[in-house]
Amino acid sequence: MPLSCRFVTTVTLVLALGASASAFAAGNAARGKVLSYTCLGCHGIEDYRNAYPDYDVPRLGGQHADYIVAALQEYRSGARSHPTMQVQAATLSDQDMQDIAAYFSSETVVKPDMAGAPTPPAKVATLCVSCHGKDGIAINSAYPDLAGQHENYLEQALQEYKVGERKNAVMSTFIVTLTAQDIKDVARYYAGLKPGLVTLAREVVY
Protein backbone atom coordinates (compact mmCIF):
# COMPACT_ATOMS: atom_id res chain seq x y z
CA MET A 1 0.00 0.00 0.00
CA PRO A 2 1.44 3.44 -0.90
CA LEU A 3 2.55 5.53 2.06
CA SER A 4 -0.04 8.22 1.30
CA CYS A 5 -2.84 5.63 1.41
CA ARG A 6 -1.52 4.16 4.65
CA PHE A 7 -1.51 7.65 6.16
CA VAL A 8 -5.10 8.35 5.11
CA THR A 9 -6.19 4.95 6.45
CA THR A 10 -4.48 5.57 9.78
CA VAL A 11 -6.00 9.04 10.13
CA THR A 12 -9.43 7.60 9.38
CA LEU A 13 -8.99 4.95 12.09
CA VAL A 14 -7.80 7.55 14.59
CA LEU A 15 -10.78 9.80 13.91
CA ALA A 16 -13.15 6.85 14.22
CA LEU A 17 -11.72 5.85 17.58
CA GLY A 18 -11.88 9.42 18.79
CA ALA A 19 -15.54 9.68 17.82
CA SER A 20 -16.28 6.42 19.61
CA ALA A 21 -14.53 7.54 22.78
CA SER A 22 -16.36 10.88 22.85
CA ALA A 23 -19.67 9.00 22.89
CA PHE A 24 -18.97 7.55 26.36
CA ALA A 25 -21.08 9.14 29.08
CA ALA A 26 -19.38 10.57 32.14
CA GLY A 27 -19.07 8.03 34.90
CA ASN A 28 -19.78 8.35 38.62
CA ALA A 29 -16.42 8.12 40.41
CA ALA A 30 -18.00 7.58 43.85
CA ARG A 31 -19.96 4.58 42.61
CA GLY A 32 -16.91 3.46 40.65
CA LYS A 33 -14.83 3.42 43.83
CA VAL A 34 -17.25 0.91 45.35
CA LEU A 35 -17.37 -1.22 42.20
CA SER A 36 -13.59 -1.20 41.82
CA TYR A 37 -12.94 -2.92 45.14
CA THR A 38 -12.43 -6.19 43.28
CA CYS A 39 -10.16 -4.48 40.73
CA LEU A 40 -7.96 -3.14 43.51
CA GLY A 41 -7.29 -6.70 44.65
CA CYS A 42 -4.69 -6.71 41.86
CA HIS A 43 -4.39 -3.15 40.55
CA GLY A 44 -4.34 -1.62 44.02
CA ILE A 45 -1.19 -3.42 45.15
CA GLU A 46 2.11 -1.94 44.00
CA ASP A 47 4.21 -4.44 42.02
CA TYR A 48 1.48 -7.11 42.16
CA ARG A 49 2.25 -9.63 39.44
CA ASN A 50 0.19 -11.60 36.98
CA ALA A 51 0.70 -15.32 37.64
CA TYR A 52 1.28 -16.45 34.05
CA PRO A 53 2.81 -15.01 32.06
CA ASP A 54 4.78 -13.23 34.77
CA TYR A 55 4.52 -9.42 34.62
CA ASP A 56 3.42 -6.52 36.82
CA VAL A 57 -0.29 -5.72 36.49
CA PRO A 58 -0.72 -2.27 34.96
CA ARG A 59 -0.98 0.95 36.90
CA LEU A 60 -4.41 2.50 36.29
CA GLY A 61 -4.35 5.61 38.47
CA GLY A 62 -4.77 8.62 36.20
CA GLN A 63 -5.40 6.61 33.04
CA HIS A 64 -7.92 8.09 30.59
CA ALA A 65 -11.49 7.02 31.39
CA ASP A 66 -12.37 6.56 27.70
CA TYR A 67 -9.44 4.19 27.26
CA ILE A 68 -10.30 2.16 30.38
CA VAL A 69 -13.89 1.73 29.17
CA ALA A 70 -12.69 0.68 25.72
CA ALA A 71 -10.26 -1.85 27.25
CA LEU A 72 -12.96 -3.35 29.46
CA GLN A 73 -15.29 -3.64 26.48
CA GLU A 74 -12.54 -5.43 24.56
CA TYR A 75 -12.10 -7.92 27.41
CA ARG A 76 -15.86 -8.47 27.47
CA SER A 77 -16.02 -9.04 23.71
CA GLY A 78 -12.94 -11.26 23.63
CA ALA A 79 -10.82 -8.80 21.64
CA ARG A 80 -8.35 -9.06 24.55
CA SER A 81 -7.50 -12.53 25.76
CA HIS A 82 -6.88 -12.42 29.52
CA PRO A 83 -9.10 -15.06 31.20
CA THR A 84 -9.45 -13.28 34.57
CA MET A 85 -10.20 -9.92 32.99
CA GLN A 86 -12.69 -11.49 30.58
CA VAL A 87 -14.58 -13.03 33.49
CA GLN A 88 -14.56 -9.75 35.42
CA ALA A 89 -15.62 -7.66 32.42
CA ALA A 90 -18.46 -10.05 31.59
CA THR A 91 -20.15 -9.10 34.88
CA LEU A 92 -20.04 -5.35 34.18
CA SER A 93 -22.64 -3.21 32.46
CA ASP A 94 -21.59 -0.29 30.27
CA GLN A 95 -22.46 2.07 33.14
CA ASP A 96 -20.39 0.01 35.58
CA MET A 97 -17.41 0.32 33.26
CA GLN A 98 -17.85 4.07 32.94
CA ASP A 99 -18.09 4.47 36.73
CA ILE A 100 -15.00 2.34 37.38
CA ALA A 101 -13.10 4.27 34.72
CA ALA A 102 -14.16 7.56 36.29
CA TYR A 103 -12.72 6.43 39.63
CA PHE A 104 -9.33 5.39 38.26
CA SER A 105 -9.05 8.47 36.04
CA SER A 106 -9.81 10.78 38.99
CA GLU A 107 -6.15 10.51 40.05
CA THR A 108 -4.04 13.38 38.72
CA VAL A 109 -1.19 12.33 36.44
CA VAL A 110 1.95 14.44 36.71
CA LYS A 111 3.69 14.85 33.37
CA PRO A 112 7.27 13.62 33.30
CA ASP A 113 10.09 16.14 33.39
CA MET A 114 11.57 15.77 29.94
CA ALA A 115 14.65 17.90 30.66
CA GLY A 116 16.78 14.88 31.48
CA ALA A 117 14.85 12.29 29.50
CA PRO A 118 16.77 9.95 27.20
CA THR A 119 16.53 10.23 23.45
CA PRO A 120 13.48 8.22 22.36
CA PRO A 121 14.14 5.08 20.32
CA ALA A 122 13.64 5.40 16.59
CA LYS A 123 10.28 3.63 16.56
CA VAL A 124 8.99 5.83 19.40
CA ALA A 125 9.99 8.94 17.46
CA THR A 126 8.45 7.75 14.18
CA LEU A 127 5.36 5.81 15.31
CA CYS A 128 4.39 5.92 18.99
CA VAL A 129 4.48 9.71 19.50
CA SER A 130 1.61 10.21 17.05
CA CYS A 131 -0.79 8.78 19.65
CA HIS A 132 1.07 8.40 22.96
CA GLY A 133 3.25 11.51 22.83
CA LYS A 134 7.00 11.83 23.33
CA ASP A 135 6.39 12.29 27.06
CA GLY A 136 4.08 9.27 27.31
CA ILE A 137 0.98 11.44 27.77
CA ALA A 138 -1.54 10.53 25.09
CA ILE A 139 -2.79 13.17 22.68
CA ASN A 140 -6.36 11.84 22.83
CA SER A 141 -8.39 10.23 25.61
CA ALA A 142 -9.01 7.20 23.37
CA TYR A 143 -5.34 6.24 23.78
CA PRO A 144 -3.58 5.20 26.99
CA ASP A 145 -0.97 7.27 28.77
CA LEU A 146 2.22 5.19 28.93
CA ALA A 147 4.51 7.30 31.10
CA GLY A 148 5.51 5.44 34.25
CA GLN A 149 3.74 2.23 33.28
CA HIS A 150 5.51 -1.02 34.19
CA GLU A 151 8.12 -1.94 31.59
CA ASN A 152 7.30 -5.65 31.61
CA TYR A 153 3.57 -4.91 31.24
CA LEU A 154 4.18 -2.64 28.24
CA GLU A 155 6.34 -5.32 26.66
CA GLN A 156 3.67 -7.96 27.32
CA ALA A 157 0.92 -5.78 25.83
CA LEU A 158 2.93 -5.12 22.68
CA GLN A 159 3.68 -8.83 22.31
CA GLU A 160 -0.04 -9.58 22.58
CA TYR A 161 -0.79 -7.11 19.79
CA LYS A 162 2.00 -8.70 17.76
CA VAL A 163 0.53 -12.21 17.95
CA GLY A 164 -3.11 -11.12 17.73
CA GLU A 165 -4.13 -11.77 21.34
CA ARG A 166 -5.19 -8.12 21.42
CA LYS A 167 -7.08 -6.74 18.46
CA ASN A 168 -7.06 -3.01 17.78
CA ALA A 169 -7.30 -1.38 14.37
CA VAL A 170 -4.69 1.30 15.03
CA MET A 171 -2.18 -0.92 16.84
CA SER A 172 -2.51 -3.64 14.22
CA THR A 173 -1.31 -1.13 11.61
CA PHE A 174 1.92 -0.35 13.47
CA ILE A 175 2.82 -3.46 15.45
CA VAL A 176 3.89 -5.36 12.32
CA THR A 177 6.77 -2.90 11.90
CA LEU A 178 8.22 -3.57 15.37
CA THR A 179 10.95 -6.12 15.93
CA ALA A 180 11.44 -7.91 19.26
CA GLN A 181 14.17 -5.40 20.12
CA ASP A 182 11.94 -2.46 19.15
CA ILE A 183 9.31 -3.73 21.59
CA LYS A 184 11.86 -3.89 24.40
CA ASP A 185 13.18 -0.41 23.57
CA VAL A 186 9.72 1.17 23.43
CA ALA A 187 8.65 -0.43 26.72
CA ARG A 188 11.85 0.63 28.50
CA TYR A 189 11.59 4.21 27.23
CA TYR A 190 8.02 4.89 28.31
CA ALA A 191 8.39 3.06 31.63
CA GLY A 192 11.36 5.29 32.42
CA LEU A 193 9.35 8.51 32.08
CA LYS A 194 8.28 9.37 35.64
CA PRO A 195 6.09 9.99 37.50
CA GLY A 196 3.21 9.37 35.06
CA LEU A 197 0.68 6.71 36.01
CA VAL A 198 0.27 5.57 39.62
CA THR A 199 -1.17 2.68 41.59
CA LEU A 200 -4.28 3.57 43.57
CA ALA A 201 -3.73 1.88 46.92
CA ARG A 202 -6.39 -0.49 48.14
CA GLU A 203 -7.97 0.63 51.39
CA VAL A 204 -7.55 -2.04 54.03
CA VAL A 205 -10.71 -2.61 56.09
CA TYR A 206 -10.25 -4.19 59.52
N, C-alpha and C positions, 0 to 999 in steps of 0.2 A: 504494500500500500504506500503511495507517495506520502512524503512527510507532511505536505499541506493537508492531505485528507485525514491523516492520523491526528493532526492538530485539531481540525474541525470536529472530528469524532469525539476527541477527548473533551473539548469545550462543551459539546452537546451533553455529554455524560455528566460533567461537572454541574452544568446548569440544571439538569434534571434532578440530580441529587439535592441541590440547593433548594429547589422548589418543593421537593418532598419533605425536606427537613423543616421548612418554614410552615408546613401544614400542621405540625405537631402543636397541640394545645399546651398551654403552660401547666406545669404540674404543681401539686401541693406538697411542698417540702416537708411540712410537719407530718402529714400522713405518710409521706415517703420515708421519713425517719423510722416510723413504726414498722412499715413493710420491709425495710432494709435490714432488720435485725438478723435475719437469716443470712443475708449477703455478707454482713460484717463478720460472720463466723469464719470467713476466709479473707475477705478484702479489708477487714478491720484489724488485722494482725500484721504488723510490719514484718516483712521477710517470710510470710507464710508461703509454703511451697505446694505446688500442684504435685500430686503423688506420682503420676506417670502420664506423659514424660515429665521429668523433673525441671521445674522452673518456678520463679517467684510469681505469685498471682499478681495481676496488674493493680497499680495504684489508680483509684477512681476519684479521689478528692480533687475537685476543680475541673474535672473533665466536662466537656460540652454535653448538655442535656440531650440535644438532638442526636448526637452520636451515640450516647448510651441507649436511648430508645431504639435507634436503628440496629445496634448490636444485639439487644435483647430480642428484637423481632427476628433477626437472622438466626439466633439460637432456636427460637420457637419454630421457625419454618424449616430448620435443618440446613440452612445455608452456611452455618458454622457448626463444626462437628465436635463439640465437647459434651460428653454424656451428662455430666452433672449440671452444666449450664442449660442444656436442652430440657432436662427434667424440671429445673427451677423455672425457666421461662414459660414452659407449657402451662404452669399454674397461674400466670399473670395475665390480667386483662390489659388492654392498651392504656387505660387510665392508671393502672398500677405501675406500669412501666414509666409513664410520664412522671408520676409522683416520686418514684425511686430515683429517677434521673434528676429531678429537681433537687432532691436532698443531696446527692453526691456533688452536683454542680454548684451548690450553694457555697462551697469552700472557695476562697479566693486564691487563684494561682498567681504566684509572683514570677514575672518574666525573668529569665536568666540574664545575668550580666554578661554581655557578649564581649566586653573589653578584653578579657583574657582567654576567650574561647578558642579552641583549636580551629585550624582551617578545615572546613567541611570536606568530606570525601567527594570525589568527582560525581558519584551518582546522587548524592544529596544535593549538590549544587545544580545538577542538570535536571533532576526529576522530582525529588521529594519536596523541595522548597515551594513548588508551585501549589501545593496543598497544605503542607505541614509547617512551612516557614523555615527560614534559616535558624531561627531561635527555638524551634520546636513548638511554637504557638501557632495553631492552625489559622488559616486565613478565613475559614468559614466554619460555622458551628456544625456542619454536616461531617466534618473531618475531626479526628482525634488530635488533641495536643499530645506531643511525644516527649517534651522536655521533662527530664527527671524520671521517666518511666524505667522500669527494670530492664537492664540490657538483655538478660536471658529471655524475658517475656517478649520483647520486641523481636528478637531473633526467632523465637518460636512462632510468633504471629506471621512473620514474613515467610517462614518455611511453609506454614499452612496455606498461605496464598499461593505459594510456588507449586505445591502438589495438588491444589484444588480442594483442600479441606475447608477453606474459607472461600466464598464466592462473592466477589464484588466487582462491578463493571469497571470502575476506575482502576483499582489495584490490579486486576487481571491484565490491563493494558500495559502496565509498567513492570510487573514482577518478572515477566519473561526476559527482561533485559538484565536482571541482576544475577551475578554469579554467587556462589557460596561465600566467597570473600567479600563481595559487595554487601551482602546481607549482614555479615559480622561487622563491617565497617560502619554501616548505617546505624545499626543497633547501638554500637559503642558510642558513636557521636552523639546521638540524641539522649541517650541515658546519662551522658556526662554533662549535659546542660542543666544546671541546678539554679534555683530549687525546683521550679516546675510543679508537676503533680505531687500530691501527698496521699498518705494513707489516713483515712478517717478512723480514729481509734474506736474500738468497740467499748461501749460503756458496760462495766462489770456490775451486775446486780447481785447483792448479797442477800 
